[in-house]
Amino acid sequence: MQIRLISARPWEVEADVLAVPITCEEPSDEILAELDRRLGGALGSYREVGELAGKPWSSALVRGAEMGADWVLGMGVGKAEDFDRVIALRLGAAIERRLIGRSVRRLGVYLPSGLVSDGGLEVAAAVEMLARGVIEGMADPYAIYRQGVEADLPPQLDELVLCVPDGDVTALTAAAERGMIIGEGGNRTRRLAQRASNDVSPEVLADEASAIAAEHGLTVETFGPEKAAELGMGMFLAVGRGSDNPPRFISIRSGEPGSTDSRGRLLAMVGKGVTFDSGGISIKPSERMEEMKMDKTGACTVLAAIGTIARLAPGLPVLAVAPAVENMPGSHSTRPGDVVRAMNGKVVEVNNTDAEGRLILGDALTWAEGQGATHLIDVATLTGAVERAFGKLITGGFGTPQDWWDEVRDAGARQGERYWQIPFVDEYRADMESWYADFQNSSGAEGSLVKSGLFLREFVTRPWAHLDIAGTAYLRKSTPWAARGATGVSHATLVEVALAGR
């Protein structure tokens, strides 16, 4: 798809459909008034009867007249003062999804300068979020296996024309293209995460990593149980023992070994890659167990992110690590009460085989530090508790030291992704004590979210942030701006953090 920025009046945009954001306030913009005049007062009439009064994601499609677009789509965005990066992102996606089933190859979007200034956004940020939203709105990860669903999909555009009255067209084009690339990477995350467990085993995930590395000229390394045993990855090996699909430890590196970015960092992005999580011997209830194909989403996120980073900043030193396993019950499965030694030498009693993500992440974080990582972010569908606490729209997380967490959180905010920091409560560490090992991997429901962070902290010695996407990784029902299924959350945050080192 091509993106084109123009500094023009909306009626000059040539497109199949021109989308126009509508706020709750009565329009005072002379350009919007002239646009409505050319439409025979249709937008004003819709507002009068309450059909298009600016309520977020309410919309109306009007036949174009005296203008370059065949149709005009009015899309409610709420109050102008609330127009921020999140709303700009959702606006782009909501426009695409409103046009599901419509024949649209060239889409125009008019971005009034007053809307951006009232929300306090820079025009470049609004353009980037809007373009990214349109790209993400084009995808429907839920439909990847379904037949004959073309009529139910958003239009696949040939061209997106963004009409911005003010600003440097060259700079805004660069911002829009950045948003497009990040959106495409997010969609790659979603497609891979959404694939079924009989389609994506640990070995297939390794193949996908190899394809991403080859596409961008990156270095990939994968190894199986034998080398993992040589390296002392006792926690990683403990999880996949019950499956006929052997584990794969996956890494992709951008830049030469030993190299760092402009800030002297080697960022390691570590993603949980449980291609299916039955819970193992501590088996899960059957309800919603089919969703456990999504337990590989963290791995999908970091693998797609390093590809996106390579497109935007070729050669930037960064490391993606994806420990991939399938957690199944079987005659060789790890049993509750088994004791394993982690790669960093700590001894862990596995008293709950369904607390498996922290086991593979612990060894992966240790390995990443051994590869020279100076800063770490792990992404994981780790706990059900995080969804119960924050729902589907806020990602919970931990970080140490505070300034590193702040940097990650702020990068997420710039990409329209919300995070809430969970405190470390060191007193809870006593609940994880074991008679037989240094500590246990689980200690009951009370404070379980905090304890998951305390467990992972045992395996890092450098600045580290943990993003628990168990609630935000996928939607069970569609919204005006997103299809149900994988969301691609945190992909954009990882890219934003890495690009700070250009």
C-alpha positions in Angstrom: 0.0 0.0 0.0 1.2 3.5 -0.8 0.8 6.4 1.6 0.5 10.0 0.3 0.4 13.2 2.3 -1.2 16.3 0.8 -1.7 19.8 2.1 -5.1 20.5 0.6 -8.7 21.1 1.3 -10.8 18.0 1.8 -13.0 18.4 -1.2 -9.8 18.3 -3.4 -8.9 14.8 -2.2 -9.5 12.2 -4.9 -10.5 9.0 -3.3 -13.2 6.3 -3.2 -14.0 7.4 0.4 -12.9 10.4 2.3 -13.1 10.0 6.1 -13.7 13.1 8.3 -13.5 13.0 12.1 -16.5 14.6 13.8 -16.3 15.9 17.3 -19.0 16.4 19.9 -18.7 20.2 19.6 -20.5 22.2 16.9 -18.0 22.7 14.1 -16.4 26.2 13.9 -13.9 25.3 11.2 -14.7 27.1 8.0 -13.3 24.2 5.9 -15.6 21.8 7.6 -18.5 24.2 7.0 -17.7 24.4 3.3 -17.4 20.6 3.1 -20.9 20.3 4.6 -22.2 22.8 2.2 -20.9 20.8 -0.7 -22.7 17.7 0.8 -26.0 19.6 0.9 -25.8 20.0 4.6 -25.9 16.2 5.2 -23.4 16.2 8.1 -25.3 19.0 9.8 -28.6 17.2 9.4 -27.2 14.0 10.8 -25.9 16.0 13.8 -29.3 17.6 14.4 -31.1 14.2 14.6 -28.4 12.7 16.8 -27.2 10.3 14.1 -23.7 11.8 13.9 -23.2 14.0 17.0 -19.6 13.1 17.6 -20.1 10.1 19.9 -16.9 8.0 19.6 -17.1 5.6 16.6 -20.6 6.6 15.5 -20.6 7.1 11.8 -22.5 7.9 8.6 -21.6 7.4 5.0 -22.7 10.2 2.7 -22.6 10.4 -1.1 -20.0 12.9 -2.3 -20.9 15.9 -4.3 -18.9 18.8 -5.7 -15.7 17.1 -4.5 -13.0 14.6 -5.5 -14.2 11.7 -3.3 -17.1 9.5 -4.3 -18.2 9.1 -0.7 -17.7 10.8 2.6 -17.5 8.9 5.9 -18.2 11.0 9.0 -16.6 9.3 12.0 -17.3 10.4 15.6 -14.2 10.9 17.8 -15.7 12.4 21.0 -14.5 15.7 22.5 -11.7 17.5 20.6 -9.8 18.1 23.9 -9.6 14.3 24.4 -8.0 13.7 21.0 -4.8 12.0 21.9 -2.5 9.3 20.5 -4.8 6.5 21.6 -7.8 8.1 19.9 -5.8 8.9 16.7 -4.7 5.2 16.6 -8.3 4.0 17.1 -9.6 6.5 14.6 -7.5 5.0 11.7 -8.5 1.5 12.6 -12.2 2.3 13.2 -12.4 4.0 9.7 -11.1 0.8 8.1 -13.4 -1.5 10.1 -16.4 0.7 9.3 -15.8 0.0 5.6 -15.9 -3.8 6.0 -17.5 -5.3 2.9 -17.2 -2.0 0.9 -15.3 -1.7 -2.3 -12.6 0.8 -1.4 -9.1 0.8 -3.0 -8.2 4.5 -2.3 -9.0 5.9 1.1 -8.6 9.6 2.1 -8.6 10.9 5.6 -8.9 14.5 6.5 -7.2 15.6 9.7 -8.4 19.1 10.8 -5.7 21.2 12.3 -8.0 22.4 15.1 -8.7 18.8 16.2 -5.0 18.1 16.6 -4.2 21.4 18.4 -7.2 21.1 20.7 -6.0 17.6 21.8 -2.4 18.9 22.4 -0.9 16.5 19.8 1.9 17.3 17.4 0.7 16.9 13.9 3.4 14.3 13.1 2.4 12.2 16.1 -1.3 12.3 15.0 -0.3 11.3 11.4 1.8 8.4 12.6 -0.9 7.0 14.8 -3.5 7.5 12.2 -1.5 5.7 9.5 -0.6 2.9 11.9 -4.3 2.6 12.9 -5.4 2.2 9.3 -2.9 -0.5 8.6 -3.9 -2.4 11.8 -7.5 -2.0 10.9 -6.9 -3.7 7.6 -6.1 -7.0 9.3 -8.5 -9.5 10.7 -6.4 -12.2 12.5 -9.5 -14.2 13.5 -10.2 -15.0 9.8 -6.9 -16.6 8.8 -8.3 -20.1 8.5 -11.9 -19.3 7.5 -13.1 -19.8 3.9 -15.2 -17.4 1.9 -14.9 -14.5 4.3 -13.8 -11.8 1.9 -17.0 -9.9 2.2 -16.5 -9.7 6.0 -13.0 -8.3 5.8 -11.9 -4.6 5.8 -10.9 -3.3 2.4 -7.3 -3.9 1.3 -6.2 -0.5 0.2 -3.9 0.4 -2.7 -3.5 4.0 -1.5 -4.0 6.0 1.7 -4.2 9.7 1.2 -3.8 11.8 4.4 -5.0 15.4 4.0 -3.4 17.7 6.5 -4.0 21.4 6.0 -0.8 22.5 7.8 2.7 21.1 8.2 5.8 20.0 6.4 4.6 17.4 3.9 8.0 15.7 3.7 8.3 15.3 7.5 4.7 14.2 7.8 5.1 11.7 5.0 8.1 10.2 7.0 5.9 10.0 10.1 3.1 8.3 8.2 5.5 5.8 6.7 6.9 5.0 10.1 3.4 4.4 11.4 2.7 2.1 8.4 5.8 0.0 9.0 5.0 -0.3 12.7 1.4 -1.3 11.9 2.6 -3.9 9.4 4.9 -5.4 12.1 2.0 -5.4 14.6 -0.1 -7.3 12.1 2.6 -9.8 11.6 2.6 -10.4 15.4 -1.2 -10.9 15.3 -1.1 -13.4 12.4 1.5 -15.5 14.0 0.0 -15.4 17.5 -3.4 -16.3 16.1 -2.3 -19.5 14.4 -3.4 -22.8 15.9 -1.2 -25.0 18.0 -1.3 -27.8 15.5 0.0 -25.3 13.0 2.7 -23.7 15.1 4.9 -25.9 17.2 8.2 -24.8 18.7 10.0 -25.9 15.6 7.6 -24.0 13.3 8.1 -20.9 15.5 11.9 -21.4 14.9 11.3 -21.6 11.2 9.3 -18.3 11.3 12.2 -16.7 13.2 14.6 -17.9 10.4 12.3 -16.4 7.8 12.3 -13.0 9.6 16.1 -13.1 9.9 16.6 -13.9 6.3 14.2 -11.2 5.2 16.2 -8.5 7.0 19.7 -9.9 6.9 19.8 -10.7 10.6 21.6 -13.5 12.5 19.4 -16.3 13.8 20.4 -19.1 16.3 18.2 -21.9 17.4 19.0 -25.0 19.5 17.2 -27.8 21.1 17.3 -29.8 24.3 20.8 -31.2 24.0 22.5 -27.8 23.9 20.0 -26.4 26.4 21.1 -29.1 28.8 24.8 -28.3 28.2 24.1 -24.7 29.1 22.3 -25.7 32.3 18.8 -24.4 31.3 17.0 -26.7 33.8 13.9 -24.5 34.0 13.5 -24.2 30.2 13.9 -28.0 29.8 11.4 -28.7 32.6 8.5 -27.3 30.8 8.5 -29.1 27.5 9.2 -32.6 28.7 5.6 -33.9 28.3 5.3 -33.0 24.7 6.3 -34.9 21.5 7.2 -31.5 20.0 10.7 -30.8 21.4 11.5 -27.3 22.7 13.5 -24.8 20.6 15.5 -21.9 22.0 15.4 -19.1 19.5 17.3 -15.9 19.1 17.7 -13.2 16.4 20.5 -10.6 16.6 20.8 -7.3 14.7 24.3 -5.9 14.6 27.6 -7.6 15.2 28.3 -9.5 18.5 29.6 -7.1 21.1 28.2 -4.0 19.4 25.9 -1.5 21.2 23.6 1.3 20.1 24.3 5.1 20.3 23.5 5.0 24.0 25.9 2.1 24.8 23.0 -0.4 25.1 22.2 -3.8 23.8 18.5 -4.2 24.3 17.3 -7.7 24.7 13.6 -8.4 24.0 12.5 -11.7 25.5 9.2 -13.3 24.7 7.4 -16.2 26.2 6.8 -18.8 23.5 4.5 -21.5 24.9 2.9 -22.8 21.7 0.2 -24.5 23.7 -0.3 -24.5 27.4 -2.4 -27.3 28.9 -1.0 -26.5 32.3 1.0 -29.8 32.2 0.3 -32.1 35.2 -1.3 -29.1 36.9 -3.8 -29.2 34.1 -6.1 -26.3 33.4 -9.9 -26.3 33.4 -11.4 -27.1 30.0 -13.2 -23.8 29.7 -11.3 -21.5 27.3 -8.4 -23.9 27.1 -8.5 -23.4 23.3 -7.2 -19.9 24.0 -3.9 -21.3 25.2 -2.6 -21.3 21.6 -2.2 -17.6 22.4 0.4 -18.4 25.1 3.1 -17.9 22.4 2.2 -14.3 21.8 5.2 -12.8 23.7 7.6 -14.7 21.4 5.6 -13.6 18.3 5.8 -10.0 19.5 9.6 -9.9 20.0 10.3 -11.8 16.7 8.1 -9.4 14.7 9.5 -6.4 16.6 13.1 -7.1 15.6 12.0 -7.3 12.0 10.3 -3.9 12.3 13.3 -2.4 13.9 15.5 -3.7 11.1 13.2 -1.9 8.6 13.3 1.4 10.4 17.0 1.3 11.6 19.0 -1.3 9.7 22.0 -2.6 11.7 20.8 -1.2 15.1 22.2 -3.6 17.7 19.3 -5.4 19.4 18.5 -9.0 20.4 15.3 -10.9 20.3 15.0 -14.1 22.4 12.1 -16.6 22.3 12.2 -19.7 24.4 9.6 -22.0 22.7 8.0 -25.0 24.3 4.7 -26.9 24.4 3.4 -27.6 27.9 1.6 -30.9 27.9 0.9 -33.7 30.4 2.7 -37.0 29.7 4.8 -39.8 31.1 7.9 -37.6 30.9 6.3 -34.4 32.2 7.7 -32.4 35.1 5.7 -33.2 38.2 4.7 -30.9 41.0 7.4 -31.2 43.6 10.3 -31.7 41.1 13.4 -29.7 41.7 15.4 -28.1 38.8 18.5 -26.0 38.6 18.3 -22.7 36.6 20.9 -21.5 34.2 22.1 -19.0 36.8 22.6 -21.7 39.4 19.5 -21.1 41.5 17.5 -24.2 42.5 13.7 -24.0 42.0 10.9 -26.3 43.2 8.3 -26.6 40.6 5.1 -26.9 42.7 2.8 -25.8 39.9 3.5 -26.9 36.3 1.0 -24.3 35.1 3.3 -21.5 36.3 5.6 -22.5 33.4 6.1 -19.1 31.7 8.3 -17.8 34.4 10.5 -20.9 34.2 11.4 -20.5 30.6 11.7 -16.7 30.9 14.1 -17.0 33.8 16.6 -19.0 31.8 16.1 -16.9 28.7 16.8 -13.7 30.7 20.0 -15.2 32.1 21.1 -16.3 28.6 20.4 -12.8 27.2 22.6 -11.2 29.8 25.3 -13.7 28.9 25.1 -12.5 25.3 25.9 -8.9 26.5 22.4 -7.5 27.0 22.6 -4.3 29.1 18.8 -3.7 29.2 16.0 -6.2 29.1 12.3 -6.2 28.4 10.3 -9.4 28.6 6.8 -9.8 27.1 4.6 -12.6 28.3 1.0 -13.8 28.7 2.1 -14.7 32.2 -0.8 -14.5 34.6 -4.6 -14.6 34.6 -4.4 -12.2 37.6 -3.3 -9.3 35.4 -6.5 -9.6 33.3 -8.6 -9.7 36.4 -6.8 -6.6 37.8 -6.7 -4.4 34.6 -9.0 -6.0 32.0 -8.3 -6.0 28.3 -7.0 -2.5 27.7 -4.2 -2.0 30.2 -1.0 -4.0 30.4 0.5 -4.5 33.9 4.2 -4.7 34.5 7.2 -4.5 36.7 10.5 -2.7 36.3 13.8 -2.0 37.9 15.4 0.5 38.3 12.6 3.0 38.2 14.0 5.2 35.4 14.1 2.1 33.1 10.5 1.3 33.8 9.6 5.0 33.1 11.4 4.9 29.8 9.5 1.8 28.7 6.2 3.2 29.9 6.8 6.5 28.2 7.7 4.7 24.9 4.4 2.8 25.2 2.5 6.1 25.7 4.0 7.5 22.6 2.7 4.5 20.7 -0.8 4.7 22.3 -0.2 1.6 24.5 -1.1 1.8 28.2 0.9 0.3 31.1 0.4 0.2 34.8 3.3 -0.5 37.1 2.9 -3.2 39.7 5.0 -2.8 42.9 7.5 -5.3 44.1 6.5 -6.2 47.7 9.6 -8.0 49.1 7.7 -9.4 52.1 5.8 -11.7 49.7 9.1 -13.4 48.8 8.8 -15.4 52.0 5.7 -17.1 50.7 7.8 -18.6 47.9 10.2 -20.3 50.2 10.7 -24.1 49.7 11.9 -26.9 52.1 13.9 -28.4 49.2 15.1 -25.6 47.0 16.0 -21.9 47.0 12.3 -21.0 46.3 9.2 -22.3 44.6 7.7 -21.2 41.2 4.2 -20.6 42.7 2.6 -20.0 46.1 -1.1 -19.7 45.6 -3.5 -17.0 44.4 -2.9 -14.4 47.1 -0.6 -11.7 45.7 0.2 -14.0 42.7 0.6 -11.1 40.4 3.3 -9.5 42.6 5.0 -12.9 43.1 5.3 -13.5 39.4 7.5 -10.4 39.2 9.5 -11.3 42.3 10.2 -14.7 40.7 11.5 -13.2 37.5 13.6 -10.6 39.3 15.7 -13.5 40.6 17.1 -14.0 37.1 18.1 -10.4 36.2 21.0 -8.2 37.3 20.6 -5.4 34.8 17.8 -2.9 34.0 14.7 -4.9 33.3 11.0 -4.5 32.6 8.4 -7.2 32.5 5.2 -6.6 30.5 2.4 -9.1 31.4 0.1 -9.1 28.3 -2.2 -11.9 29.4 -5.1 -9.6 29.4 -4.3 -7.4 26.5 -2.8 -9.9 24.0 -6.2 -10.8 22.5 -9.8 -9.7 22.5 -12.7 -12.2 22.9 -15.1 -9.8 21.1 -14.6 -7.2 18.4 -14.6 -3.5 19.0 -15.2 -0.6 16.5 -11.4 -0.4 16.1 -10.2 -4.0 16.4 -11.3 -7.5 15.3 -11.5 -10.2 18.0 -8.4 -12.2 18.3 -4.7 -11.2 18.7 -4.1 -7.5 19.2 -0.3 -7.2 18.6 0.0 -5.2 21.9 3.5 -4.2 23.0 5.1 -4.7 19.6 5.0 -0.9 19.0 6.4 -0.2 22.5 9.4 -2.5 21.9 10.1 -0.8 18.6 9.9 2.7 20.2 12.3 1.7 23.0 14.8 0.3 20.6 14.7 3.2 18.2 15.7 5.6 21.0 19.2 4.1 20.5 19.6 5.1 16.9 
